[in-house]
Amino acid sequence: MRIEIGDKVAVLDDVLKGRVVEVDGKNITVQTSDGMIYRFDKSELVKIEIDQHELTKFSDINNALLKEKANENQSKKSLFKKHKNEVVLEVDLHINKLTRSTRNMDNYDMLNLQLDVAKKKIDFAVSKRISKIVFIHGVGEGVLKSELVRLLKKYNVKFYDASYKKYGLGATEVYVYQN
C-alpha cells in the first residue's frame, strides 16, 4: 500500500484519522481534522478510501446522528425504578481514560494498569461501603473482561453484565457484600 501526501488515513490501534501532510521514508506525518499533527510509522496506518470514510464517520463519538439517537433514547421514561439513596460507582476502564498516552506501553502494561485501577476501585468501594460498582470495559476481544472476572472472583462480590440499555454489551456490574 502506497501512502502519499493528501491521502486520508486512519491509525490502526487508535481512533485517530486525518490527512497525510509529509512522507519521510517509513515515517508519515498526519494532521487530524482538529489541526493536531502526529508522526507514525507506515505500518501503523491504513489508507481510507472514499466509501470507507463514509462508513467510518459513524464511529466518531461526536457524530451528530449518534447524538440525535442518544437524545431520543434519553427522552423516553425508564421502566426501572431507582432507589433514591443508591450510590453507583462507575469506573471507565478504557485505556484512554486512564492515561494520557499509550505510546511506550505494550498490551501487557495497559492491561495491568486497567486491572490495578479496578482493584483500587473495589478496595475503595469496600472501605466507603459503596454497594454497587459498574466497570465499563468495552467489548473488544474480551481479554480485559475475562481478567476482570478473574480479579472479581478473589473478592466477596457478586457480578453480572450491567444494564444493556444504559451501557451496551461492554460493562460489568458488581454488587459488593458489606459486613
Salt bridges, closest charged atoms under 4 A:
GLU4 OE2 - ARG2 NE 3.10
ASP7 OD2 - LYS47 NZ 3.58
ASP24 OD2 - ARG39 NH2 3.45
GLU44 OE2 - ARG103 NH1 3.98
GLU54 OE1 - LYS57 NZ 3.17
ASP60 OD1 - LYS17 NZ 3.58
GLU86 OE2 - LYS132 NZ 3.00
GLU90 OE2 - LYS166 NZ 3.39
ASP92 OD1 - HIS94 ND1 2.52
ASP123 OD2 - LYS119 NZ 3.46
GLU147 OE1 - ARG150 NH2 2.80
ASP161 OD1 - LYS145 NZ 3.04
GLU173 OE2 - LYS132 NZ 3.51
